[in-house]
Amino acid sequence: MIRPRIGDRVQWKHTNDEIRKGTVEDIDELIGVRADDGELVYVEEFYLEPTEAT
């Protein structure tokens, strides 16, 4: 499994296959992510958002 770093942008499946996005704030057994709507959630499965090359 990919281990994210604090500040990485990730996305994950929420209920009804809704895709949510947020920023990693905590790394423990689960990954703590601050969702774009402000909610702090802990997820097991996530995908790193692609980053633009500069």
N, CA, C, O and CB atoms as a CASP TS submission, in Angstrom:
PFRMAT TS
TARGET T0000
AUTHOR 0000-0000-0000
METHOD Language model
MODEL 1
PARENT N/A
ATOM      1  N   MET     1       0.838  -1.184   0.000  1.00  0.00           N
ATOM      2  CA  MET     1       0.000   0.000   0.000  1.00  0.00           C
ATOM      3  C   MET     1       0.882   1.245   0.000  1.00  0.00           C
ATOM      4  O   MET     1       1.910   1.293   0.676  1.00  0.00           O
ATOM      5  CB  MET     1      -0.953  -0.001   1.217  1.00  0.00           C
ATOM      6  N   ILE     2       0.475   2.227  -0.749  1.00  0.00           N
ATOM      7  CA  ILE     2       1.193   3.497  -0.809  1.00  0.00           C
ATOM      8  C   ILE     2       0.993   4.233   0.511  1.00  0.00           C
ATOM      9  O   ILE     2      -0.132   4.352   0.997  1.00  0.00           O
ATOM     10  CB  ILE     2       0.706   4.366  -2.013  1.00  0.00           C
ATOM     11  N   ARG     3       2.085   4.726   1.088  1.00  0.00           N
ATOM     12  CA  ARG     3       1.985   5.513   2.311  1.00  0.00           C
ATOM     13  C   ARG     3       2.047   6.983   1.928  1.00  0.00           C
ATOM     14  O   ARG     3       3.063   7.440   1.405  1.00  0.00           O
ATOM     15  CB  ARG     3       3.118   5.142   3.327  1.00  0.00           C
ATOM     16  N   PRO     4       0.994   7.721   2.176  1.00  0.00           N
ATOM     17  CA  PRO     4       1.007   9.146   1.834  1.00  0.00           C
ATOM     18  C   PRO     4       1.818   9.942   2.848  1.00  0.00           C
ATOM     19  O   PRO     4       2.207   9.431   3.898  1.00  0.00           O
ATOM     20  CB  PRO     4      -0.425   9.695   1.757  1.00  0.00           C
ATOM     21  N   ARG     5       2.059  11.178   2.518  1.00  0.00           N
ATOM     22  CA  ARG     5       2.714  12.107   3.439  1.00  0.00           C
ATOM     23  C   ARG     5       1.706  13.173   3.845  1.00  0.00           C
ATOM     24  O   ARG     5       0.735  13.428   3.133  1.00  0.00           O
ATOM     25  CB  ARG     5       3.983  12.754   2.789  1.00  0.00           C
ATOM     26  N   ILE     6       1.944  13.787   4.989  1.00  0.00           N
ATOM     27  CA  ILE     6       1.108  14.901   5.428  1.00  0.00           C
ATOM     28  C   ILE     6       1.103  15.946   4.307  1.00  0.00           C
ATOM     29  O   ILE     6       2.151  16.308   3.774  1.00  0.00           O
ATOM     30  CB  ILE     6       1.631  15.517   6.790  1.00  0.00           C
ATOM     31  N   GLY     7      -0.079  16.415   3.967  1.00  0.00           N
ATOM     32  CA  GLY     7      -0.212  17.423   2.927  1.00  0.00           C
ATOM     33  C   GLY     7      -0.534  16.866   1.551  1.00  0.00           C
ATOM     34  O   GLY     7      -0.916  17.620   0.656  1.00  0.00           O
ATOM     35  N   ASP     8      -0.384  15.536   1.364  1.00  0.00           N
ATOM     36  CA  ASP     8      -0.733  14.939   0.070  1.00  0.00           C
ATOM     37  C   ASP     8      -2.226  15.061  -0.178  1.00  0.00           C
ATOM     38  O   ASP     8      -3.028  14.985   0.753  1.00  0.00           O
ATOM     39  CB  ASP     8      -0.302  13.460   0.012  1.00  0.00           C
ATOM     40  N   ARG     9      -2.592  15.247  -1.427  1.00  0.00           N
ATOM     41  CA  ARG     9      -3.997  15.267  -1.840  1.00  0.00           C
ATOM     42  C   ARG     9      -4.397  13.846  -2.204  1.00  0.00           C
ATOM     43  O   ARG     9      -3.706  13.173  -2.970  1.00  0.00           O
ATOM     44  CB  ARG     9      -4.233  16.249  -3.046  1.00  0.00           C
ATOM     45  N   VAL    10      -5.526  13.390  -1.646  1.00  0.00           N
ATOM     46  CA  VAL    10      -6.013  12.042  -1.920  1.00  0.00           C
ATOM     47  C   VAL    10      -7.499  12.079  -2.248  1.00  0.00           C
ATOM     48  O   VAL    10      -8.183  13.073  -2.005  1.00  0.00           O
ATOM     49  CB  VAL    10      -5.750  11.113  -0.722  1.00  0.00           C
ATOM     50  N   GLN    11      -7.978  10.978  -2.803  1.00  0.00           N
ATOM     51  CA  GLN    11      -9.411  10.808  -3.030  1.00  0.00           C
ATOM     52  C   GLN    11      -9.781   9.399  -2.611  1.00  0.00           C
ATOM     53  O   GLN    11      -8.944   8.496  -2.633  1.00  0.00           O
ATOM     54  CB  GLN    11      -9.799  11.075  -4.526  1.00  0.00           C
ATOM     55  N   TRP    12     -11.047   9.210  -2.225  1.00  0.00           N
ATOM     56  CA  TRP    12     -11.518   7.913  -1.764  1.00  0.00           C
ATOM     57  C   TRP    12     -12.994   7.785  -2.062  1.00  0.00           C
ATOM     58  O   TRP    12     -13.699   8.772  -2.277  1.00  0.00           O
ATOM     59  CB  TRP    12     -11.246   7.723  -0.259  1.00  0.00           C
ATOM     60  N   LYS    13     -13.451   6.517  -2.068  1.00  0.00           N
ATOM     61  CA  LYS    13     -14.876   6.273  -2.302  1.00  0.00           C
ATOM     62  C   LYS    13     -15.621   6.413  -0.991  1.00  0.00           C
ATOM     63  O   LYS    13     -15.228   5.844   0.027  1.00  0.00           O
ATOM     64  CB  LYS    13     -15.115   4.869  -2.920  1.00  0.00           C
ATOM     65  N   HIS    14     -16.694   7.171  -1.026  1.00  0.00           N
ATOM     66  CA  HIS    14     -17.565   7.378   0.121  1.00  0.00           C
ATOM     67  C   HIS    14     -18.831   6.571  -0.141  1.00  0.00           C
ATOM     68  O   HIS    14     -18.823   5.718  -1.029  1.00  0.00           O
ATOM     69  CB  HIS    14     -17.883   8.912   0.352  1.00  0.00           C
ATOM     70  N   THR    15     -19.877   6.795   0.565  1.00  0.00           N
ATOM     71  CA  THR    15     -21.126   6.060   0.367  1.00  0.00           C
ATOM     72  C   THR    15     -21.664   6.262  -1.045  1.00  0.00           C
ATOM     73  O   THR    15     -21.431   7.297  -1.669  1.00  0.00           O
ATOM     74  CB  THR    15     -22.172   6.499   1.395  1.00  0.00           C
ATOM     75  N   ASN    16     -22.379   5.268  -1.534  1.00  0.00           N
ATOM     76  CA  ASN    16     -22.984   5.312  -2.869  1.00  0.00           C
ATOM     77  C   ASN    16     -21.966   5.605  -3.966  1.00  0.00           C
ATOM     78  O   ASN    16     -22.290   6.244  -4.968  1.00  0.00           O
ATOM     79  CB  ASN    16     -24.079   6.358  -2.906  1.00  0.00           C
ATOM     80  N   ASP    17     -20.742   5.140  -3.774  1.00  0.00           N
ATOM     81  CA  ASP    17     -19.658   5.324  -4.751  1.00  0.00           C
ATOM     82  C   ASP    17     -19.333   6.786  -5.037  1.00  0.00           C
ATOM     83  O   ASP    17     -18.728   7.101  -6.062  1.00  0.00           O
ATOM     84  CB  ASP    17     -20.020   4.641  -6.040  1.00  0.00           C
ATOM     85  N   GLU    18     -19.732   7.677  -4.135  1.00  0.00           N
ATOM     86  CA  GLU    18     -19.359   9.093  -4.259  1.00  0.00           C
ATOM     87  C   GLU    18     -17.850   9.200  -4.034  1.00  0.00           C
ATOM     88  O   GLU    18     -17.321   8.621  -3.085  1.00  0.00           O
ATOM     89  CB  GLU    18     -20.157   9.998  -3.230  1.00  0.00           C
ATOM     90  N   ILE    19     -17.167   9.930  -4.892  1.00  0.00           N
ATOM     91  CA  ILE    19     -15.732  10.152  -4.732  1.00  0.00           C
ATOM     92  C   ILE    19     -15.535  11.446  -3.947  1.00  0.00           C
ATOM     93  O   ILE    19     -16.031  12.504  -4.335  1.00  0.00           O
ATOM     94  CB  ILE    19     -15.004  10.216  -6.122  1.00  0.00           C
ATOM     95  N   ARG    20     -14.803  11.344  -2.835  1.00  0.00           N
ATOM     96  CA  ARG    20     -14.487  12.535  -2.037  1.00  0.00           C
ATOM     97  C   ARG    20     -13.004  12.817  -2.163  1.00  0.00           C
ATOM     98  O   ARG    20     -12.208  11.922  -2.447  1.00  0.00           O
ATOM     99  CB  ARG    20     -14.892  12.347  -0.539  1.00  0.00           C
ATOM    100  N   LYS    21     -12.642  14.072  -1.947  1.00  0.00           N
ATOM    101  CA  LYS    21     -11.252  14.490  -2.047  1.00  0.00           C
ATOM    102  C   LYS    21     -10.874  15.274  -0.806  1.00  0.00           C
ATOM    103  O   LYS    21     -11.719  15.913  -0.180  1.00  0.00           O
ATOM    104  CB  LYS    21     -11.016  15.332  -3.317  1.00  0.00           C
ATOM    105  N   GLY    22      -9.588  15.219  -0.451  1.00  0.00           N
ATOM    106  CA  GLY    22      -9.127  15.966   0.696  1.00  0.00           C
ATOM    107  C   GLY    22      -7.614  15.932   0.818  1.00  0.00           C
ATOM    108  O   GLY    22      -6.913  15.450  -0.071  1.00  0.00           O
ATOM    109  N   THR    23      -7.124  16.454   1.937  1.00  0.00           N
ATOM    110  CA  THR    23      -5.698  16.574   2.200  1.00  0.00           C
ATOM    111  C   THR    23      -5.339  15.770   3.444  1.00  0.00           C
ATOM    112  O   THR    23      -6.027  15.857   4.461  1.00  0.00           O
ATOM    113  CB  THR    23      -5.292  18.055   2.371  1.00  0.00           C
ATOM    114  N   VAL    24      -4.262  14.983   3.366  1.00  0.00           N
ATOM    115  CA  VAL    24      -3.826  14.150   4.488  1.00  0.00           C
ATOM    116  C   VAL    24      -3.359  15.041   5.637  1.00  0.00           C
ATOM    117  O   VAL    24      -2.536  15.936   5.445  1.00  0.00           O
ATOM    118  CB  VAL    24      -2.691  13.180   4.051  1.00  0.00           C
ATOM    119  N   GLU    25      -3.898  14.782   6.852  1.00  0.00           N
ATOM    120  CA  GLU    25      -3.506  15.537   8.047  1.00  0.00           C
ATOM    121  C   GLU    25      -2.911  14.648   9.127  1.00  0.00           C
ATOM    122  O   GLU    25      -2.180  15.137   9.988  1.00  0.00           O
ATOM    123  CB  GLU    25      -4.699  16.281   8.607  1.00  0.00           C
ATOM    124  N   ASP    26      -3.210  13.342   9.102  1.00  0.00           N
ATOM    125  CA  ASP    26      -2.781  12.445  10.173  1.00  0.00           C
ATOM    126  C   ASP    26      -2.462  11.086   9.567  1.00  0.00           C
ATOM    127  O   ASP    26      -3.206  10.586   8.724  1.00  0.00           O
ATOM    128  CB  ASP    26      -3.874  12.320  11.281  1.00  0.00           C
ATOM    129  N   ILE    27      -1.354  10.488   9.999  1.00  0.00           N
ATOM    130  CA  ILE    27      -0.992   9.159   9.514  1.00  0.00           C
ATOM    131  C   ILE    27      -0.821   8.254  10.723  1.00  0.00           C
ATOM    132  O   ILE    27       0.047   8.475  11.567  1.00  0.00           O
ATOM    133  CB  ILE    27       0.314   9.197   8.644  1.00  0.00           C
ATOM    134  N   ASP    28      -1.663   7.234  10.790  1.00  0.00           N
ATOM    135  CA  ASP    28      -1.636   6.266  11.884  1.00  0.00           C
ATOM    136  C   ASP    28      -2.044   4.935  11.279  1.00  0.00           C
ATOM    137  O   ASP    28      -1.691   4.658  10.133  1.00  0.00           O
ATOM    138  CB  ASP    28      -2.590   6.686  13.083  1.00  0.00           C
ATOM    139  N   GLU    29      -2.775   4.100  12.007  1.00  0.00           N
ATOM    140  CA  GLU    29      -3.312   2.859  11.440  1.00  0.00           C
ATOM    141  C   GLU    29      -4.154   3.187  10.217  1.00  0.00           C
ATOM    142  O   GLU    29      -4.029   2.545   9.174  1.00  0.00           O
ATOM    143  CB  GLU    29      -4.154   2.080  12.491  1.00  0.00           C
ATOM    144  N   LEU    30      -5.010   4.187  10.353  1.00  0.00           N
ATOM    145  CA  LEU    30      -5.803   4.700   9.237  1.00  0.00           C
ATOM    146  C   LEU    30      -5.225   6.059   8.855  1.00  0.00           C
ATOM    147  O   LEU    30      -4.443   6.646   9.602  1.00  0.00           O
ATOM    148  CB  LEU    30      -7.334   4.809   9.610  1.00  0.00           C
ATOM    149  N   ILE    31      -5.614   6.538   7.706  1.00  0.00           N
ATOM    150  CA  ILE    31      -5.122   7.829   7.223  1.00  0.00           C
ATOM    151  C   ILE    31      -6.171   8.898   7.511  1.00  0.00           C
ATOM    152  O   ILE    31      -7.302   8.803   7.036  1.00  0.00           O
ATOM    153  CB  ILE    31      -4.793   7.773   5.699  1.00  0.00           C
ATOM    154  N   GLY    32      -5.799   9.910   8.285  1.00  0.00           N
ATOM    155  CA  GLY    32      -6.710  11.012   8.593  1.00  0.00           C
ATOM    156  C   GLY    32      -6.669  12.041   7.481  1.00  0.00           C
ATOM    157  O   GLY    32      -5.614  12.598   7.175  1.00  0.00           O
ATOM    158  N   VAL    33      -7.819  12.291   6.880  1.00  0.00           N
ATOM    159  CA  VAL    33      -7.899  13.208   5.746  1.00  0.00           C
ATOM    160  C   VAL    33      -8.907  14.308   6.055  1.00  0.00           C
ATOM    161  O   VAL    33     -10.021  14.038   6.503  1.00  0.00           O
ATOM    162  CB  VAL    33      -8.291  12.453   4.448  1.00  0.00           C
ATOM    163  N   ARG    34      -8.503  15.552   5.809  1.00  0.00           N
ATOM    164  CA  ARG    34      -9.423  16.682   5.930  1.00  0.00           C
ATOM    165  C   ARG    34     -10.101  16.826   4.572  1.00  0.00           C
ATOM    166  O   ARG    34      -9.489  17.267   3.599  1.00  0.00           O
ATOM    167  CB  ARG    34      -8.676  18.022   6.363  1.00  0.00           C
ATOM    168  N   ALA    35     -11.375  16.445   4.525  1.00  0.00           N
ATOM    169  CA  ALA    35     -12.124  16.521   3.266  1.00  0.00           C
ATOM    170  C   ALA    35     -12.273  17.974   2.845  1.00  0.00           C
ATOM    171  O   ALA    35     -12.203  18.881   3.673  1.00  0.00           O
ATOM    172  CB  ALA    35     -13.517  15.854   3.407  1.00  0.00           C
ATOM    173  N   ASP    36     -12.477  18.185   1.565  1.00  0.00           N
ATOM    174  CA  ASP    36     -12.617  19.546   1.045  1.00  0.00           C
ATOM    175  C   ASP    36     -13.778  20.297   1.685  1.00  0.00           C
ATOM    176  O   ASP    36     -13.790  21.528   1.688  1.00  0.00           O
ATOM    177  CB  ASP    36     -12.804  19.510  -0.458  1.00  0.00           C
ATOM    178  N   ASP    37     -14.762  19.565   2.231  1.00  0.00           N
ATOM    179  CA  ASP    37     -15.888  20.233   2.899  1.00  0.00           C
ATOM    180  C   ASP    37     -15.599  20.524   4.372  1.00  0.00           C
ATOM    181  O   ASP    37     -16.474  21.017   5.083  1.00  0.00           O
ATOM    182  CB  ASP    37     -17.145  19.376   2.785  1.00  0.00           C
ATOM    183  N   GLY    38     -14.363  20.221   4.846  1.00  0.00           N
ATOM    184  CA  GLY    38     -13.955  20.541   6.203  1.00  0.00           C
ATOM    185  C   GLY    38     -14.025  19.395   7.189  1.00  0.00           C
ATOM    186  O   GLY    38     -13.471  19.503   8.283  1.00  0.00           O
ATOM    187  N   GLU    39     -14.688  18.297   6.842  1.00  0.00           N
ATOM    188  CA  GLU    39     -14.837  17.156   7.742  1.00  0.00           C
ATOM    189  C   GLU    39     -13.528  16.370   7.810  1.00  0.00           C
ATOM    190  O   GLU    39     -12.894  16.137   6.781  1.00  0.00           O
ATOM    191  CB  GLU    39     -15.996  16.240   7.277  1.00  0.00           C
ATOM    192  N   LEU    40     -13.114  15.956   9.020  1.00  0.00           N
ATOM    193  CA  LEU    40     -11.950  15.090   9.193  1.00  0.00           C
ATOM    194  C   LEU    40     -12.439  13.654   9.210  1.00  0.00           C
ATOM    195  O   LEU    40     -13.248  13.281  10.059  1.00  0.00           O
ATOM    196  CB  LEU    40     -11.159  15.436  10.503  1.00  0.00           C
ATOM    197  N   VAL    41     -11.955  12.849   8.280  1.00  0.00           N
ATOM    198  CA  VAL    41     -12.363  11.453   8.185  1.00  0.00           C
ATOM    199  C   VAL    41     -11.119  10.580   8.165  1.00  0.00           C
ATOM    200  O   VAL    41     -10.040  11.024   7.773  1.00  0.00           O
ATOM    201  CB  VAL    41     -13.235  11.205   6.924  1.00  0.00           C
ATOM    202  N   TYR    42     -11.281   9.337   8.591  1.00  0.00           N
ATOM    203  CA  TYR    42     -10.194   8.365   8.556  1.00  0.00           C
ATOM    204  C   TYR    42     -10.546   7.298   7.541  1.00  0.00           C
ATOM    205  O   TYR    42     -11.629   6.716   7.594  1.00  0.00           O
ATOM    206  CB  TYR    42      -9.939   7.739   9.961  1.00  0.00           C
ATOM    207  N   VAL    43      -9.637   7.038   6.618  1.00  0.00           N
ATOM    208  CA  VAL    43      -9.898   6.111   5.524  1.00  0.00           C
ATOM    209  C   VAL    43      -8.827   5.026   5.488  1.00  0.00           C
ATOM    210  O   VAL    43      -7.682   5.249   5.881  1.00  0.00           O
ATOM    211  CB  VAL    43      -9.952   6.858   4.178  1.00  0.00           C
ATOM    212  N   GLU    44      -9.225   3.837   5.006  1.00  0.00           N
ATOM    213  CA  GLU    44      -8.279   2.744   4.800  1.00  0.00           C
ATOM    214  C   GLU    44      -7.786   2.724   3.365  1.00  0.00           C
ATOM    215  O   GLU    44      -6.592   2.576   3.107  1.00  0.00           O
ATOM    216  CB  GLU    44      -8.920   1.402   5.157  1.00  0.00           C
ATOM    217  N   GLU    45      -8.716   2.874   2.436  1.00  0.00           N
ATOM    218  CA  GLU    45      -8.373   2.802   1.018  1.00  0.00           C
ATOM    219  C   GLU    45      -8.525   4.178   0.391  1.00  0.00           C
ATOM    220  O   GLU    45      -9.530   4.859   0.596  1.00  0.00           O
ATOM    221  CB  GLU    45      -9.258   1.767   0.283  1.00  0.00           C
ATOM    222  N   PHE    46      -7.525   4.575  -0.369  1.00  0.00           N
ATOM    223  CA  PHE    46      -7.519   5.892  -0.991  1.00  0.00           C
ATOM    224  C   PHE    46      -6.631   5.837  -2.218  1.00  0.00           C
ATOM    225  O   PHE    46      -5.907   4.866  -2.439  1.00  0.00           O
ATOM    226  CB  PHE    46      -7.035   6.988   0.002  1.00  0.00           C
ATOM    227  N   TYR    47      -6.697   6.875  -2.998  1.00  0.00           N
ATOM    228  CA  TYR    47      -5.840   7.024  -4.173  1.00  0.00           C
ATOM    229  C   TYR    47      -5.202   8.397  -4.098  1.00  0.00           C
ATOM    230  O   TYR    47      -5.869   9.382  -3.784  1.00  0.00           O
ATOM    231  CB  TYR    47      -6.645   6.840  -5.512  1.00  0.00           C
ATOM    232  N   LEU    48      -3.907   8.463  -4.388  1.00  0.00           N
ATOM    233  CA  LEU    48      -3.254   9.764  -4.461  1.00  0.00           C
ATOM    234  C   LEU    48      -3.767  10.489  -5.693  1.00  0.00           C
ATOM    235  O   LEU    48      -3.910   9.889  -6.758  1.00  0.00           O
ATOM    236  CB  LEU    48      -1.703   9.621  -4.502  1.00  0.00           C
ATOM    237  N   GLU    49      -4.042  11.764  -5.551  1.00  0.00           N
ATOM    238  CA  GLU    49      -4.450  12.560  -6.710  1.00  0.00           C
ATOM    239  C   GLU    49      -3.215  12.815  -7.563  1.00  0.00           C
ATOM    240  O   GLU    49      -2.132  13.069  -7.036  1.00  0.00           O
ATOM    241  CB  GLU    49      -5.127  13.911  -6.275  1.00  0.00           C
ATOM    242  N   PRO    50      -3.376  12.747  -8.872  1.00  0.00           N
ATOM    243  CA  PRO    50      -2.224  13.045  -9.739  1.00  0.00           C
ATOM    244  C   PRO    50      -1.769  14.488  -9.540  1.00  0.00           C
ATOM    245  O   PRO    50      -2.583  15.385  -9.323  1.00  0.00           O
ATOM    246  CB  PRO    50      -2.581  12.797 -11.230  1.00  0.00           C
ATOM    247  N   THR    51      -0.480  14.692  -9.617  1.00  0.00           N
ATOM    248  CA  THR    51       0.059  16.046  -9.480  1.00  0.00           C
ATOM    249  C   THR    51       0.562  16.510 -10.838  1.00  0.00           C
ATOM    250  O   THR    51       0.981  15.707 -11.671  1.00  0.00           O
ATOM    251  CB  THR    51       1.201  16.097  -8.418  1.00  0.00           C
ATOM    252  N   GLU    52       0.513  17.801 -11.041  1.00  0.00           N
ATOM    253  CA  GLU    52       0.994  18.363 -12.298  1.00  0.00           C
ATOM    254  C   GLU    52       2.501  18.545 -12.225  1.00  0.00           C
ATOM    255  O   GLU    52       3.023  19.062 -11.237  1.00  0.00           O
ATOM    256  CB  GLU    52       0.294  19.708 -12.609  1.00  0.00           C
ATOM    257  N   ALA    53       3.192  18.123 -13.262  1.00  0.00           N
ATOM    258  CA  ALA    53       4.641  18.326 -13.330  1.00  0.00           C
ATOM    259  C   ALA    53       4.915  19.791 -13.643  1.00  0.00           C
ATOM    260  O   ALA    53       4.224  20.411 -14.450  1.00  0.00           O
ATOM    261  CB  ALA    53       5.295  17.396 -14.405  1.00  0.00           C
ATOM    262  N   THR    54       5.934  20.328 -12.988  1.00  0.00           N
ATOM    263  CA  THR    54       6.271  21.737 -13.249  1.00  0.00           C
ATOM    264  C   THR    54       7.590  21.832 -13.958  1.00  0.00           C
ATOM    265  O   THR    54       8.047  22.933 -14.265  1.00  0.00           O
ATOM    266  CB  THR    54       6.316  22.546 -11.949  1.00  0.00           C
TER
END
